[in-house]
């Protein structure tokens, strides 16, 4: 079959075509050097600071929250490929141009790694046609594509690689022990990149535990050892990665990144499982289900005890200690971190269609006849359902379940098309083909339906449509790199009061300082920014003095500032917008779309 013989070549063509489409889709962002979101902007600043001499182990942003700096929680590992491309291009290009090119090509290279693993997994589970078709269909999955578009240099693309790396390792039938080791390593890398991987690590290890407990769903007898091997590899790998990236910083436990509490908990579980399995083998009870369940219960209890003893606050929401004001005005409007049912309809439509595809795929695996083996079928169903449950709670993680459903859907599409070819009557044949096409792109269908309804609503309210178009245009102007670069006309090193969303852009394109960006470890400074806009003039005055603010910068197209204005119409930000300025604040000038207000305390007591 040509798909099997030319698998690599066809996959390379698919990747190149998708890269071309992504470059076309992102051409406006590329031309204007507009990153996908503030995380990507802070990432390039972090890499720039590291290359300029900041310590590998110090990821503080010192032009934020002066003089202490703004603490960050990101892994240095993601900085390495970005820095490598910049250094490689350094002899040929200016630094800024090298950064720009790195921001364009790195997401596409990351996607290349991801699609290679993804396609081979599809071929291993189903066949070459399903692997290639599902890879081509990734372009229809918006939750996946937004993580690998040019200028998207944050860690989410690497998380896609880690998830499917762990999945491919779990289904490595020929060498299950090596697969278990690779799964542990992939999950460890994912945990180092983002602690968001923790529920998925539990899911993967739970599936290996089921293989250990129930011989009927094993691929081979060697699978009996895969559980303990994967756990030990995971625990050992996180220890090594923690030493490399954190220099064994054992003094603090953070719930939002890999910390001693996670290492201690994983190590306790791994040690008890490995020791328990060794005892069962030595005593000849390795096939006793009761004993194995008891070992799992003891290991789980040991992990829970370790967690509660080291850092009990990490047993629940990683953002449980977030200031209520910061949660209300920042965290609750970060759509990607919310449950799916709390998303805006235009965003949620991408997910509900994908979730429908998951359920169709699960039904197909459960009841239809297909080439996938029974033991793999059970594990794949549980992995899809588990990923779906996690994705519903944190919407940005839903892409893994949706991508799994896409792979299953590709196999289902091929099976339905083959069945349609066997039908003699044209109407049943065409009906089955239409159904097959609808099943492989449900997210696209739901998105089209939502877009149609939204367009009808806007058409019925032309004033709302015009206003939305106007502010969308203003918002783009506010985020243009050329607009932000113009702020460099202000005195070098000036301390600015700007919104959380625009602050990273200021750090990227100027040498000015900001109070805070939307990064939660700096929450006291974030609260000050919010209060400086929604609080009274007296509260704002206190913050401006304490923070030694030189200029207030506003932009009429800022969605964040409009939230402040609407939430506190009598707040200081709304007063400034109406032109009600205190004596110590002077409207200096406008720089592009920005209004600039200079702080002058010498005027405070003028009559």
KOLMAR-392224 format. One record per residue (C-alpha): x, y, z; residue in three letters. Coordinates in steps of 0.02 Angstrom, whole numbers, plus 32768, in hexadecimal, padded with zeros to 4 digits. Each point is the difference from the previous one (the first is absolute). Last residue first. Layout:
% KOLMAR-392224
XYZala/...
This chain:
% KOLMAR-392224
7F4D8ED988C1unk/809A7F987FEAunk/80187F768082unk/800B7F6F7F85unk/805A80617F79unk/80AE7FC58037unk/7FBE7F4D7FF8unk/800480007F43unk/7FC17F5E7FB1unk/7FF6800D7F42unk/7F687FC27FA1unk/80187FB17F55unk/7F6E7FD37F90unk/802C7F727F8Dunk/7FC47FE57F4Eunk/809F804D7FB8unk/8058805C808Aunk/7F87807F8049unk/8040808B806Dunk/801D803180B5unk/7F587FF88053unk/8034803780ADunk/7FE97FA080A3unk/802F804D80A8unk/7F71807C7FFBunk/7F7D7F787FF3unk/7FB57FDF7F54unk/7F487FF97FD2unk/80177FEB7F43unk/7F767F807FECunk/80817F767FE6unk/805A803B809Cunk/7F5F7FED8064unk/7FE37F527FB9unk/80AF7FCB8037unk/7FE9804C80AEunk/7F5F7FA38022unk/7F54804E7FF3unk/7FCC7F927F6Eunk/804B7F69805Bunk/7FD27F607FA4unk/7FE780587F59unk/80A4805E8007unk/80627F69803Eunk/7FB87F907F78unk/802580897F83unk/80B57FFF803Aunk/800E7F467FDAunk/7FB380107F53unk/808480807FD0unk/7FCD80607F64unk/7FFB80A98057unk/80B67FEF8032unk/8045803B80A7unk/80AF80268040unk/801F804A80ADunk/80AF80458014unk/808A80118082unk/7FC47F858084unk/80667FF880A0unk/7FA77F5F8036unk/7FD8804280ADunk/7FCF80AA7FBBunk/7F927FBB7F75unk/7FB17F828077unk/7FD480868081unk/7FBA80737F7Aunk/7F957F737FBAunk/7FB37FE180ABunk/7FDE80BB8017unk/7FB6800F7F51unk/7F8B7F708027unk/801C7F507FC4unk/7FD37FB37F57unk/809A80327F9Bunk/808C80048081unk/7FA77F728059unk/801D7F8E7F6Bunk/80B7802F7FF1unk/801A7FEC80BCunk/7FAE7F557FFDunk/80797FC97F78unk/8091803D806Cunk/7FC47F938090unk/7FE07F737F83unk/80B17FF07FBDunk/7FF57F438008unk/7F6380127F94unk/804380367F59unk/7F8E807D7FA7unk/8081808B7FF9unk/803D8071808Bunk/804880A88030unk/8054802E7F5Cunk/80AE803B7FCEunk/803E804E7F5Eunk/80887FB97F90unk/7F877FEF7F6Eunk/7FBE7F7C7F87unk/7FF57F618068unk/7FE4804C80ADunk/7F7780737FBDunk/7FAE7F6B7FABunk/80007FA380A6unk/7FA380938053unk/7F7380067F81unk/7F937F7D8055unk/801E803780B3unk/7FCB80B37FDCunk/8080808B800Aunk/804E8066808Dunk/80AE80257FBFunk/80A980138056unk/807A805D7F8Funk/80A17FA47FD5unk/8029806D7F6Aunk/7F9D80A17FF7unk/7F647FF07F94unk/801B7FFA7F44unk/800D7F438018unk/7F4380038000unk/800B7FFE7F42unk/80357F4A800Bunk/7F527FD78041unk/7FA980467F67unk/807B7FAC7F89unk/7FE97F5A805Bunk/7F4680077FE1unk/7F9C7FD6809Eunk/7FA380A68010unk/7FDE80027F44unk/7FB17F54800Cunk/7F918039808Dunk/7FC9809A7F9Funk/7FC77F927F6Funk/7FA17F8E8076unk/7FB6809B8052unk/7FBA803F7F5Bunk/7FC17F577FC4unk/7FA57FE380A5unk/7FB380AE7FF8unk/7FC77FE77F4Cunk/7FB07F598029unk/7FAB8046809Bunk/7FB7808F7F98unk/7FCB7F857F78unk/7F967F9A807Aunk/7F9E7F7E7F9Eunk/809A7FDF7F95unk/80647FE580A0unk/7F867F7C803Cunk/7FFE7FAC7F56unk/80BE7FFE7FFBunk/80067FB080ADunk/7F847F7A7FCBunk/80667FD87F64unk/80A37FFE8062unk/7FB57F85807Cunk/7FC77F8C7F74unk/80A8800C7FA7unk/805A7FD780A3unk/7F8F7F6A801Eunk/80287FBF7F51unk/80BB801B800Funk/80007FA680A8unk/7FA27F6E7FB1unk/80857FE67F79unk/80207F447FEDunk/7F4D7FCD8027unk/7FB480747F7Eunk/80657FB17F73unk/7FCB7F518033unk/7F4A8036800Aunk/800C80477F50unk/804D7F5E7FC3unk/7F777F998051unk/7F7B806B7FADunk/80567FF17F57unk/7FFE7F428008unk/7F4F7FF88046unk/7FC8806D7F6Eunk/80687FAB7F77unk/7FBC7F50801Cunk/80867F7A7FE6unk/8058800C80A7unk/80B17FB8800Eunk/805380A97FE2unk/7FA080458096unk/80517F7D8071unk/80AC80357FC8unk/7FD380B5801Funk/7FBE7FD480ACunk/80A17FA4802Funk/806D808E7FC1unk/7F9C80808060unk/80057F9680A0unk/80BE7FF57FF3unk/800A80BC7FECunk/7F8680168090unk/80707F9D8074unk/808F80777FD9unk/7F9180998010unk/7FBD7FBE80A6unk/80B27FF98040unk/801B80B37FC5unk/7F618037805Aunk/80347FA980A0unk/80AB80547FF9unk/7FB880AB7FD0unk/7F958003809Dunk/8094803D8067unk/7FDB80B77FD7unk/7F507FEA8046unk/802E7FD580B3unk/7F6E7FA0804Eunk/7FBB7FBB7F5Dunk/80AF7FD07FC9unk/801C7F96809Bunk/7F617F9C7FDFunk/80287FEF7F46unk/80B07FC48026unk/7FB67F78806Funk/7F817FCF7F7Cunk/80857FF67F77unk/807B7FA1806Eunk/7F777F878038unk/7FCD7FDD7F4Cunk/80B77FEB7FCBunk/80207F86808Funk/7F697F967FD4unk/80297FFF7F45unk/80B67FD3801Eunk/7FCD7F63805Funk/7F7E7FD67F7Aunk/807180147F69unk/7FE2808C7F82unk/7FC97FC17F55unk/7F4B8037800Bunk/7F577FB28022unk/7F8A807E804Dunk/7FC0800180B3unk/807D8049807Aunk/807B80537F88unk/7F7480547F9Eunk/7FA98038809Funk/80A1804B8042unk/801980597F5Bunk/7F5180477FFFunk/801B803A80B4unk/80A580537FD6unk/7FB380507F64unk/7F78804D806Dunk/808B8046806Cunk/804E804F7F67unk/7F5D80517FCFunk/7FEE804280B1unk/80B280427FFEunk/800480717F68unk/7F538042802Eunk/8044803480AAunk/8067808C7FB3unk/7F73805E7FA8unk/7F8A7FD5808Funk/806F80548081unk/80437F81807Aunk/7FB27FD280A7unk/7FC17F547FC7unk/80B07FD37FC6unk/804C801580ACunk/807480968007unk/80BC80097FE4unk/7FF680267F46unk/7F86808F801Bunk/806F806C806Dunk/7F738071803Bunk/7FEB7FAB80A8unk/80BA800A8024unk/801080BC7FE4unk/7F75806D8047unk/7FAD7F878079unk/80977F97802Funk/806C809A8019unk/7F7C804B8072unk/7FED7F5E8061unk/80BE7FF1801Bunk/803C7F577FC3unk/801E7F83808Cunk/7F927F7A7FB0unk/805C80117F5Aunk/804E7F518004unk/7F527FC0802Eunk/80087F6D8078unk/80847F938054unk/808680847FE6unk/7FD4805780A3unk/80327F61805Dunk/80B880207FD6unk/807E7F848048unk/7F9A7F97807Aunk/7F5E80057F9Dunk/80577FCE7F5Funk/80697F798051unk/7F657FB78055unk/7FA57FFF7F58unk/80927FA97FABunk/800A7F7D808Aunk/7F447FE67FF3unk/800E7FE37F45unk/808D7F85801Bunk/7F9D7FA28085unk/7F647FF97F91unk/80647FC87F68unk/80557F7A806Aunk/7F587FC48041unk/7FBB7FF57F4Funk/80977F947FD3unk/7FE47F908096unk/7F497FE67FD5unk/80257FDC7F49unk/80767F6F8025unk/806B7FDC7F66unk/80A4803B804Bunk/7FE87F948099unk/809E7F957FF0unk/8055804A8099unk/808F804E7F9Funk/7F8D80437F78unk/7F88804A8080unk/808F804F8061unk/8046804F7F62unk/7F5480457FD5unk/7FF0804F80ABunk/80AC804E7FF8unk/7FDD804B7F54unk/7F5480408033unk/803D804580A8unk/809780567FB2unk/7F9C804C7F71unk/7F7780478071unk/807E804E8078unk/806880467F72unk/7F6880517FAEunk/7FCD805480A4unk/80B0803B802Bunk/802080447F52unk/7F59805A7FFEunk/801E804E80ABunk/80B3802D7FD2unk/7FBF80707F74unk/7FCB7FF67F49unk/7F9580997FDFunk/7F5B804F8035unk/7FF47FB580AFunk/80A280508036unk/80637FB2808Dunk/80948063803Eunk/80AC7FE3804Dunk/802D7F677F9Aunk/805080607F70unk/805F7F6C7FB8unk/805280697F77unk/7F5280267FBBunk/80147FD27F49unk/80837F778003unk/7FDB7FBF80B0unk/7F467FFF7FDCunk/801E7FA47F5Cunk/80637F788058unk/7F7E7FE9808Aunk/7F7380057F80unk/80597F767F9Funk/80147F8D8097unk/7F49800B8030unk/7FC47FE57F4Dunk/807A7F727FE0unk/7FCB7FAC80A3unk/7F4980137FD3unk/80187FC07F4Eunk/80627F69803Cunk/7F7F7FD98087unk/7F7080017F83unk/805F7FAB7F72unk/80297F658066unk/7F607F9E7FDCunk/800A80407F4Eunk/808D7F827FE5unk/7F7C7F777FF9unk/7FC0804A7F5Dunk/7F8480817FBEunk/7FA1800180A3unk/7F45801A8009unk/7FD37F4F8038unk/808F7FFE807Funk/7F9D80748074unk/805B80558090unk/809E802E7FA2unk/7FA1803F7F69unk/7F8F80628075unk/8099804D8053unk/803E80367F54unk/7F5B805B7FE7unk/8010805380ACunk/80B080377FD4unk/7FBE80577F65unk/7F728054805Eunk/806D80378092unk/807D804B7F86unk/7F6D80557FA9unk/7FC6804C80A5unk/80B38041801Bunk/801F80467F52unk/7FC180AD8031unk/80A080068066unk/804C80487F62unk/80A97FEC7FAAunk/804A7F98808Cunk/7F627F978008unk/80077FE67F44unk/80B67FCB8007unk/7FD47F84808Aunk/7F6C7FC07F9Bunk/806E7FE17F68unk/80857FAA806Dunk/7F827F8D8053unk/7FB57FD57F57unk/80AE7FDD7FBAunk/80227F88808Funk/7F5A7FA87FE8unk/80207FF17F45unk/80AA7FB28024unk/7FA57F82806Dunk/7F767FE57F7Eunk/80767FDA7F6Funk/7F9C7FB77F6Funk/7F5780488030unk/802F80B78011unk/7F50803A802Eunk/8034805880A0unk/809380527FA9unk/7F8E804A7F7Bunk/7F9080498088unk/8094804A8060unk/804480517F61unk/7F4F80367FD7unk/7FF2806080A2unk/80B380427FFBunk/7FF280437F4Dunk/7F5D80598029unk/80558048809Aunk/808C803F7F91unk/7F8180667F9Eunk/7FBE804A80A2unk/80AB803E803Eunk/800380B17FBBunk/804480297F54unk/7F5D80267FA3unk/804580807F83unk/7FD67F887F70unk/7F6A7F918027unk/80217F65806Bunk/7F8B80128095unk/7F7480507F9Bunk/80027F667F90unk/7FCE7F868088unk/7F67805C8044unk/7FD1802C7F4Aunk/7FF67F4C7FC6unk/7FE380087F43unk/80BC80037FDAunk/80107F5E8063unk/7FA27FAC7F71unk/80A27FE07FA1unk/80467FA08095unk/7F5E7F9C8011unk/800C7FD17F47unk/80B57FCA800Eunk/7FEA7F928099unk/7F5A7FB97FC1unk/804D7FD27F59unk/80997FB28053unk/7F977F8B806Bunk/7FA37FF980A5unk/8060800580A5unk/80B180047FBBunk/7FD5806F7F6Cunk/7FA5807B806Funk/809480028078unk/8075801E7F6Eunk/7F9680947FCBunk/7FFF804E80AEunk/80BB7FEB801Dunk/802980537F59unk/7F778083801Aunk/804D803480A7unk/80B2800F7FC2unk/7FC780677F6Bunk/7F9080688070unk/8099802F8065unk/8057802D7F5Dunk/7F6C806D7FD0unk/7FFE805380ABunk/80BC80207FEFunk/7FF6804F7F52unk/7FAB80A68021unk/803F802F80ADunk/80B07FCC7FCEunk/7FF280727F68unk/7FD08094806Dunk/80877FDE8080unk/80827FF67F75unk/7FC180A57FB9unk/8011805280AAunk/80AF7FBA801Aunk/804180407F5Aunk/80197F797F7Funk/80877F8C7FBBunk/80737FDC8094unk/7F697FFC8076unk/7F987F837F9Eunk/80417F6B8065unk/7FF7806580A1unk/7F49802E7FE2unk/7FD67F4D7FCEunk/80527FB9809Cunk/7FAE80828072unk/7F547FCC7FC5unk/802C7F478011unk/8041801C80B4unk/7F7880748044unk/7F847F71800Funk/80767FA88079unk/800F809B806Dunk/7F5A7FD58051unk/7F8380868029unk/7FC8803980ACunk/802A80BA7FFBunk/8029807A808Cunk/7FEF80BA7FD5unk/8092806A8035unk/8039803C80ABunk/801C80B57FC9unk/7F8E800B7FA5unk/7F627F997FE2unk/80307FDF7F4Aunk/80A180317FABunk/80587F7A8068unk/7FA17F6B7FB8unk/80397F70806Funk/80347F617FA7unk/809F7FE28065unk/80437F4E7FF2unk/805280187F56unk/804A80A38043unk/7FE580A27FA1unk/808C80217F85unk/7FB580527F66unk/7FCF7F567FBBunk/7F967FE4809Bunk/7FB080AC7FF4unk/7FD27FE27F49unk/7FB77F558028unk/7F93804B8089unk/7FCB808F7F8Eunk/7FD37F827F78unk/7F967F9F807Dunk/7FAC809D8043unk/7FBD80257F52unk/7FC57F4D7FE7unk/7FA5800580A6unk/7FB080A77FD2unk/7F9F7FB07F6Funk/80127FCA7F4Bunk/809280737FDCunk/7FF280947F8Bunk/809E80217F9Bunk/7F98806A7F8Aunk/802E7F9B7F65unk/7FF77F5C8060unk/7F568028804Bunk/7FBC802F7F54unk/804C7F647FB0unk/7FB77F8A8083unk/7F7F7FAE7F90unk/807C7FF87F6Funk/808B7FBA806Dunk/7F857F838049unk/7FCA7FCA7F52unk/80B47FE87FC9unk/80267F9E809Eunk/7F687F927FDCunk/80427FDE7F51unk/80AF7FDB8042unk/7FBE7F888083unk/7F937FA47F82unk/80947FF27F88unk/806E7FBA808Bunk/7F777F82802Bunk/7FF77FC87F4Aunk/80BC7FE77FFBunk/80057FA080A4unk/7F707F8C7FD2unk/803B7FD87F51unk/7FFC7F428011unk/7F6D7FFD8079unk/7F95807D7FA2unk/80317FB17F5Aunk/7FBC7F558031unk/
